Amino acid sequence: MAERAQVTSVEAIESFRASLILFLSKVRPTLEEVSDEVLRLRFWLQNDQRRHWEKELRQRGLKLEEARQELFNATLSHLEEATALQHMAVQRAQRAVREAEDKLDLLKKWGRSLEDRTTPMVKQVEEFHGFLTIDMGRAVAQLVQIVKALDAYSQAGGSGPEGTPP
């Protein structure tokens, strides 16, 4: 014959279930926020920053062409003093163009690196989120069923810790 249940506190199970629900309600948004931040960073790096530096490169390229044109004009007019200033302006514009090109190259490198480094971690976060959503959701439902079964058992005549066996 079956032995009697040795449950001392249905309230403890109910309290654990409530704590689990509270934990899940706090951790899910946090995990979603982590995933969203990674996506925002990717978008910022691969779109916003890339567009910014491509625009800078175009503008700096135009300034370089202007500086070269001024140098050409100064060379034609045989102004030695002005020519030195124009040479410096061309060199400064060339450095600015190289800087923008370097920034674009660096952005491409960072984009690849970010993808390589974050993909495994994002996958783990998504798996953990799935675990919390599916498996822990089932656990909460199972705890509800356990509490119901224990309540039914105690009302059907099962003895509690102070009670006597039926």
DRENFI-211673 format. One line per 3 residues: number of its first residue (from 1); their letters; for each residue x, y, z of N, C-alpha, C. Coordinates in steps of 0.001 Angstrom, whole numbers. Layout:
N
NUM = A = X,Y,Z,X,Y,Z,X,Y,Z; ...
***
This chain:
166
1 = MAE = 825,-1188,0,0,0,0,874,1258,0; 383,2331,-577,1153,3565,-697,1316,4240,651; 2482,4846,843,2707,5597,2074,2046,6959,1950
4 = RAQ = 1827,7593,3063,1206,8913,3024,2226,9970,2623; 1758,11055,2039,2623,12137,1581,3224,12865,2772; 4448,13288,2636,5146,14015,3701,5313,15491,3314
7 = VTS = 4224,16119,2947,4255,17522,2559,3997,18358,3793; 4946,19251,4099,4784,20070,5303,4253,21465,4991; 4426,21941,3746,3973,23297,3443,3664,23470,1963
10 = VEA = 2393,23485,1659,1957,23794,300,2245,25270,6; 2224,26082,1047,2501,27509,884,3934,27732,391; 4876,26890,811,6263,27028,353,6345,26801,-1156
13 = IES = 5597,25826,-1655,5579,25569,-3094,4940,26753,-3816; 3856,27252,-3278,3172,28407,-3867,4085,29637,-3843; 4812,29815,-2750,5745,30936,-2638,6877,30804,-3664
16 = FRA = 7380,29584,-3842,8426,29356,-4842,7901,29667,-6239; 6681,29240,-6535,6082,29514,-7841,5963,31017,-8072; 5515,31745,-7059,5385,33198,-7181,6757,33850,-7400
19 = SLI = 7768,33376,-6700,9124,33905,-6866,9653,33602,-8268; 9351,32425,-8774,9777,32046,-10108,9111,32939,-11155; 7844,33200,-10995,7128,34082,-11923,7730,35487,-11885
22 = LFL = 8031,35979,-10687,8637,37304,-10545,10014,37343,-11220; 10812,36307,-10998,12126,36219,-11632,11990,36236,-13148; 11089,35442,-13674,10898,35378,-15132,10442,36716,-15696
25 = SKV = 9589,37406,-14951,9101,38702,-15439,10204,39752,-15470; 11248,39570,-14663,12361,40520,-14660,13455,40133,-15650; 13726,38844,-15779,14865,38422,-16595,14555,38445,-18088
28 = RPT = 13349,38159,-18488,13016,38165,-19925,13260,39525,-20564; 12736,40619,-19978,13008,41933,-20596,14502,42272,-20622; 15228,41825,-19615,16669,42085,-19589,17367,41381,-20740
31 = LEE = 17011,40132,-20974,17611,39392,-22086,17226,40005,-23427; 15989,40448,-23541,15558,41100,-24779,16319,42403,-24994; 16578,43107,-23902,17327,44362,-23992,18766,44107,-24447
34 = VSD = 19370,43030,-23955,20731,42685,-24374,20761,42421,-25878; 19836,41629,-26359,19777,41341,-27800,19535,42607,-28605; 18648,43462,-28121,18360,44713,-28826,19583,45628,-28874
37 = EVL = 20349,45673,-27781,21550,46508,-27753,22582,46031,-28761; 22740,44729,-28879,23682,44190,-29861,23222,44566,-31267; 21923,44449,-31533,21406,44824,-32857,21591,46309,-33131
40 = RLR = 21343,47140,-32112,21530,48588,-32280,23000,48914,-32572; 23895,48247,-31850,25313,48481,-32071,25717,48072,-33477; 25249,46915,-33920,25533,46454,-35282,25028,47462,-36315
43 = FWL = 23791,47908,-36137,23195,48869,-37073,23989,50168,-37080; 24336,50667,-35891,25095,51913,-35785,26435,51779,-36496; 27104,50669,-36267,28425,50469,-36847,28360,50255,-38356
46 = QND = 27444,49401,-38793,27402,49023,-40204,26622,49996,-41077; 25777,50813,-40493,24983,51745,-41297,25304,53203,-40982; 25022,53625,-39755,25187,55037,-39410,26631,55506,-39572
49 = QRR = 27551,54777,-38963,28949,55189,-39038,29515,55045,-40455; 29118,53992,-41137,29597,53815,-42514,29127,54970,-43391; 27831,55318,-43293,27314,56448,-44079,28039,57743,-43714
52 = HWE = 28267,57947,-42420,28944,59165,-41968,30331,59290,-42603; 31103,58203,-42543,32470,58281,-43061,32515,58260,-44581; 31546,57671,-45237,31476,57769,-46698,31180,59210,-47107
55 = KEL = 30295,59864,-46370,29988,61274,-46639,31224,62139,-46385; 31907,61871,-45264,33134,62603,-44953,34177,62409,-46049; 34302,61182,-46537,35270,60899,-47595,34938,61700,-48859
58 = RQR = 33668,61752,-49220,33266,62534,-50399,33592,64021,-50194; 33231,64552,-49014,33482,65970,-48748,34978,66276,-48736; 35742,65396,-48109,37182,65614,-48054,37813,65461,-49445
61 = GLK = 37269,64564,-50246,37743,64422,-51618,37495,65690,-52418; 36326,66314,-52211,36025,67578,-52890,36989,68676,-52450; 37284,68711,-51151,38225,69718,-50649,39625,69480,-51223
64 = LEE = 39996,68224,-51369,41294,67907,-51973,41339,68401,-53420; 40263,68165,-54163,40227,68640,-55551,40293,70162,-55616; 39618,70831,-54681,39671,72298,-54636,41094,72769,-54347
67 = ARQ = 41736,72105,-53389,43113,72483,-53042,44050,72241,-54219; 43867,71153,-54929,44696,70872,-56109,44459,71925,-57206; 43208,72316,-57360,42885,73329,-58368,43525,74666,-58000
70 = ELF = 43474,75016,-56722,44114,76262,-56277,45617,76199,-56483; 46214,75042,-56219,47650,74861,-56447,47971,75030,-57940; 47158,74434,-58775,47357,74540,-60222,47268,75996,-60666
73 = NAT = 46262,76700,-60173,46095,78114,-60529,47274,78946,-60035; 47729,78654,-58804,48866,79408,-58262,50133,79105,-59050; 50283,77854,-59490,51452,77486,-60287,51439,78227,-61622
76 = LSH = 50273,78350,-62212,50166,79064,-63492,50488,80541,-63347; 50147,81101,-62202,50389,82532,-62009,51785,82807,-61464; 52583,81773,-61247,53970,81873,-60814,54114,82599,-59482
79 = LEE = 53209,82378,-58568,53322,82969,-57236,53969,81932,-56317; 55236,82109,-56037,55969,81122,-55249,55447,81048,-53819; 55183,82175,-53225,54702,82194,-51839,53344,81515,-51747
82 = ATA = 52475,81830,-52667,51143,81226,-52683,51243,79739,-52984; 52179,79346,-53841,52325,77943,-54198,52672,77097,-52982; 53513,77582,-52095,53877,76842,-50880,52643,76645,-49997
85 = LQH = 51829,77679,-49890,50594,77553,-49101,49648,76539,-49736; 49561,76555,-51041,48679,75616,-51730,49200,74184,-51597; 50547,74012,-51625,51118,72671,-51423,50731,72141,-50040
88 = MAV = 50833,73009,-49036,50470,72602,-47671,48980,72268,-47596; 48162,73056,-48277,46714,72793,-48275,46409,71458,-48945; 47099,71138,-50017,46903,69860,-50711,47321,68715,-49798
91 = QRA = 48460,68855,-49134,48930,67798,-48233,47956,67592,-47067; 47452,68694,-46530,46479,68611,-45434,45206,67904,-45915; 44750,68229,-47090,43535,67605,-47645,43785,66122,-47935
94 = QRA = 44992,65789,-48408,45319,64383,-48654,45315,63580,-47351; 45867,64175,-46288,45850,63505,-44979,44411,63287,-44501; 43567,64279,-44721,42163,64162,-44306,41459,63048,-45085
97 = VRE = 41745,62940,-46377,41151,61876,-47191,41649,60521,-46712; 42957,60399,-46452,43508,59125,-45958,42893,58747,-44614; 42684,59754,-43762,42067,59496,-42462,40655,58918,-42639
100 = AED = 39881,59517,-43535,38515,59030,-43778,38557,57618,-44361; 39502,57352,-45272,39630,56002,-45831,40006,54994,-44739; 40921,55409,-43860,41321,54536,-42751,40140,54250,-41820
103 = KLD = 39338,55273,-41562,38156,55085,-40708,37184,54092,-41337; 36968,54202,-42625,36077,53258,-43313,36630,51830,-43257; 37928,51695,-43471,38541,50364,-43377,38400,49801,-41969
106 = LLK = 38610,50666,-40975,38480,50241,-39581,37041,49826,-39258; 36081,50567,-39791,34673,50209,-39576,34361,48837,-40165; 34894,48555,-41341,34662,47241,-41953,35276,46144,-41088
109 = KWG = 36464,46393,-40594,37134,45420,-39722,36326,45215,-38442; 35893,46304,-37821,35092,46202,-36593,33773,45475,-36847; 33177,45743,-37996,31916,45071,-38334,32089,43564,-38379
112 = RSL = 33160,43111,-39037,33430,41663,-39090,33747,41115,-37699; 34549,41845,-36959,34938,41405,-35617,33725,41352,-34688; 32894,42375,-34768,31696,42398,-33931,30807,41200,-34235
115 = EDR = 30625,40923,-35497,29789,39791,-35907,30367,38481,-35374; 31682,38310,-35540,32332,37079,-35085,32250,36907,-33565; 32379,37995,-32846,32397,37914,-31374,31003,37832,-30762
118 = TTP = 30041,38511,-31358,28722,38564,-30722,27800,37423,-31117; 27974,36865,-32297,27051,35827,-32762,26949,34653,-31789; 28063,34085,-31298,27916,32972,-30344,27229,33392,-29044
121 = MVK = 27547,34594,-28573,26944,35046,-27314,25457,35357,-27480; 25110,35972,-28594,23700,36269,-28849,22915,34966,-28967; 23524,33969,-29584,22869,32668,-29708,22616,32069,-28318
124 = QVE = 23595,32181,-27417,23415,31679,-26061,22306,32432,-25331; 22267,33740,-25513,21216,34545,-24874,19852,34129,-25404; 19753,33910,-26715,18480,33498,-27309,18067,32109,-26821
127 = EFH = 19038,31206,-26683,18721,29872,-26161,18248,29966,-24712; 18912,30798,-23924,18511,30977,-22532,17118,31602,-22458; 16857,32564,-23333,15529,33185,-23383,14468,32139,-23717
130 = GFL = 14779,31268,-24679,13849,30192,-25028,13626,29243,-23868; 14699,28914,-23165,14589,28056,-21986,13673,28694,-20948; 13890,29978,-20689,13065,30659,-19691,11610,30739,-20135
133 = TID = 11405,30996,-21396,10039,31147,-21889,9307,29816,-21932; 9933,28799,-22503,9248,27517,-22708,9342,26620,-21480; 10565,26271,-21106,10741,25300,-20031,10304,25841,-18671
136 = MGR = 10666,27078,-18382,10260,27635,-17085,8762,27942,-17072; 8197,28249,-18224,6739,28408,-18302,6041,27098,-17972; 6603,26005,-18491,6067,24679,-18161,6251,24371,-16682
139 = AVA = 7381,24783,-16119,7641,24541,-14699,6613,25267,-13832; 6294,26496,-14193,5273,27243,-13443,3930,26518,-13528; 3575,26066,-14718,2312,25333,-14891,2337,24033,-14092
142 = QLV = 3476,23353,-14060,3599,22109,-13292,3448,22383,-11799; 4011,23486,-11331,3868,23838,-9916,2407,24103,-9566; 1679,24728,-10480,249,24950,-10256,-461,23608,-10116
145 = QIV = -145,22670,-10988,-764,21335,-10927,-389,20615,-9635; 854,20782,-9192,1289,20147,-7938,504,20703,-6764; 353,22016,-6724,-403,22641,-5624,-1848,22169,-5652
148 = KAL = -2450,22114,-6839,-3832,21630,-6943,-3943,20188,-6463; -2995,19355,-6868,-3031,17944,-6465,-2870,17807,-4964; -1992,18597,-4366,-1799,18533,-2915,-3019,19043,-2167
151 = DAY = -3634,20097,-2697,-4867,20601,-2078,-5963,19537,-2152; -6089,18911,-3306,-7101,17859,-3461,-6806,16689,-2540; -5543,16337,-2402,-5152,15236,-1529,-5490,15551,-77
154 = SQA = -5176,16797,344,-5434,17148,1742,-6932,17228,2029; -7722,17645,1033,-9162,17729,1246,-9830,16363,1135; -9160,15429,485,-9738,14096,335,-9488,13234,1564
157 = GGS = -8789,13775,2536,-8602,13000,3753,-7180,12624,4042; -6225,13104,3246,-4820,12851,3548,-4470,13587,4815; -3530,13091,5537,-3199,13737,6808,-2100,14754,6587
160 = GPE = -2162,15818,7316,-1131,16816,7306,-94,16475,8365; 810,17340,8657,1833,17030,9645,1268,16836,11044; 159,17527,11405,-419,17369,12732,-1518,16310,12734
163 = GTP = -1988,15961,11577,-3140,15061,11500,-2773,13616,11730; -3770,12798,11808,-3559,11371,11984,-3881,10682,10673; -3278,9565,10429,-3570,8865,9166,-5025,8469,9066
166 = P = -5568,8408,7858,-6980,8079,7693,-7315,6649,8100
***
